Amino acid sequence: WAQWISRNMTKGDHPIYMAAYFLLIVFFAFFYVAISFNPEEVADNMKKYGGFIPGIRAGRPTSEYLSYVLNRITWPGALYLGLIALLPTLAIAIFNGSNGNFPLGGTSILIIVGVGLETVKQIESQLQQHNYEGFLR
């Protein structure tokens, strides 16, 4: 098994490596959503403060509806993240480029974009807190 791993999982151009990479990104996207958004807690808070979703009863039906919508939203997002992360690896494998020495992999691109978006969001909130119009117009 150690030889199989060294043959198939150490280079980024092997199809098994790419499939595992893609599946792990999709899995962790769902994992992150599961730990960061609790539909039961949101449904209870909505019920406690008098909020509701039109056509959905408060309590358990609201929680089930939120779970349903969350899954429907997470699937395209997770697949998109997986494809964006896999794009540089696929390009290198298809074009036999740079012998795997490409400086930015898919994960690096995801991290850079995530940090950039979070930085802009924090700058915007700081500027709005001080009654400025905004950073980006």
C-alpha positions as CSV (number, residue, x, y, z in Angstrom):
1,W,0.0,0.0,0.0
2,A,2.9,2.3,0.6
3,Q,4.2,1.8,-2.9
4,W,0.7,2.4,-4.3
5,I,0.4,5.7,-2.4
6,S,3.9,6.8,-3.5
7,R,3.0,6.0,-7.2
8,N,-0.5,7.5,-7.3
9,M,-0.8,10.1,-4.6
10,T,2.5,12.0,-4.5
11,K,2.2,13.7,-7.9
12,G,-0.7,16.0,-8.7
13,D,-1.2,14.8,-12.2
14,H,-2.6,11.3,-11.4
15,P,-6.4,11.0,-11.8
16,I,-6.8,9.2,-8.4
17,Y,-5.1,12.1,-6.7
18,M,-7.3,14.7,-8.5
19,A,-10.5,12.8,-7.7
20,A,-9.5,12.5,-4.0
21,Y,-8.5,16.2,-3.9
22,F,-11.8,17.2,-5.4
23,L,-13.9,15.0,-3.1
24,L,-12.0,16.2,0.0
25,I,-12.7,19.9,-1.0
26,V,-16.4,19.1,-1.5
27,F,-16.5,17.2,1.8
28,F,-14.9,20.0,3.8
29,A,-17.2,22.6,2.3
30,F,-20.1,20.6,3.6
31,F,-18.3,20.1,6.9
32,Y,-17.7,23.8,7.3
33,V,-21.3,24.6,6.6
34,A,-22.4,22.0,9.1
35,I,-20.3,23.4,11.9
36,S,-21.0,27.1,11.2
37,F,-24.7,27.1,10.6
38,N,-27.1,25.2,12.8
39,P,-30.6,25.1,11.4
40,E,-32.2,24.0,14.6
41,E,-30.7,27.0,16.5
42,V,-31.8,29.4,13.8
43,A,-35.3,28.0,13.8
44,D,-35.5,28.3,17.6
45,N,-34.3,31.9,17.5
46,M,-36.7,32.8,14.8
47,K,-39.6,31.3,16.8
48,K,-38.4,33.0,20.0
49,Y,-38.2,36.4,18.4
50,G,-41.4,36.1,16.3
51,G,-39.8,35.6,12.9
52,F,-41.1,33.2,10.4
53,I,-40.8,32.0,6.8
54,P,-44.0,32.5,4.8
55,G,-45.7,29.2,4.2
56,I,-43.6,27.3,6.7
57,R,-44.7,26.6,10.3
58,A,-42.4,27.6,13.2
59,G,-40.2,25.1,14.9
60,R,-39.3,21.8,13.4
61,P,-40.7,22.5,9.9
62,T,-38.7,25.6,9.7
63,S,-35.6,23.7,10.7
64,E,-36.2,21.1,8.1
65,Y,-36.8,23.8,5.5
66,L,-33.6,25.6,6.4
67,S,-31.6,22.3,6.2
68,Y,-33.1,21.6,2.7
69,V,-32.3,25.1,1.5
70,L,-28.8,24.9,3.0
71,N,-28.1,21.6,1.1
72,R,-29.4,23.1,-2.1
73,I,-27.1,26.1,-1.7
74,T,-24.1,24.2,-0.5
75,W,-23.9,21.7,-3.4
76,P,-23.2,24.2,-6.2
77,G,-20.9,26.2,-4.0
78,A,-18.9,23.1,-3.0
79,L,-18.7,21.8,-6.6
80,Y,-17.6,25.3,-7.7
81,L,-14.8,25.4,-5.1
82,G,-13.7,21.9,-6.0
83,L,-13.5,22.9,-9.7
84,I,-11.6,26.1,-9.0
85,A,-9.1,24.3,-6.8
86,L,-8.7,21.6,-9.4
87,L,-8.3,23.9,-12.4
88,P,-4.5,24.6,-12.0
89,T,-3.8,20.9,-11.4
90,L,-5.8,19.9,-14.5
91,A,-4.0,22.5,-16.6
92,I,-0.6,21.3,-15.5
93,A,-1.6,17.7,-16.1
94,I,-3.1,18.3,-19.5
95,F,-0.3,20.5,-20.8
96,N,2.6,18.7,-19.1
97,G,3.7,22.0,-17.7
98,S,6.3,23.0,-15.2
99,N,6.8,19.5,-13.8
100,G,4.6,20.3,-10.9
101,N,6.6,23.5,-9.9
102,F,3.7,25.8,-10.6
103,P,3.8,28.4,-7.7
104,L,0.0,28.6,-7.2
105,G,-2.0,25.5,-6.6
106,G,-5.8,25.4,-6.4
107,T,-5.8,25.6,-2.6
108,S,-3.5,28.6,-2.7
109,I,-5.9,30.4,-5.0
110,L,-8.8,29.6,-2.7
111,I,-6.9,30.9,0.3
112,I,-5.8,34.1,-1.5
113,V,-9.4,34.9,-2.7
114,G,-10.9,34.1,0.7
115,V,-8.4,36.3,2.6
116,G,-8.9,39.1,0.0
117,L,-12.7,39.0,0.4
118,E,-12.5,38.9,4.1
119,T,-10.1,41.9,4.2
120,V,-12.3,44.0,2.0
121,K,-15.3,43.1,4.2
122,Q,-13.5,44.1,7.3
123,I,-12.3,47.4,5.8
124,E,-15.9,48.2,4.7
125,S,-17.3,47.5,8.1
126,Q,-14.6,49.7,9.8
127,L,-15.3,52.5,7.4
128,Q,-19.1,52.3,7.8
129,Q,-18.6,52.2,11.5
130,H,-16.9,55.6,11.3
131,N,-19.7,57.0,9.0
132,Y,-17.7,57.0,5.8
133,E,-19.3,56.1,2.4
134,G,-17.1,53.0,1.8
135,F,-13.9,51.8,0.4
136,L,-15.1,50.5,-3.0
137,R,-17.6,52.7,-4.7
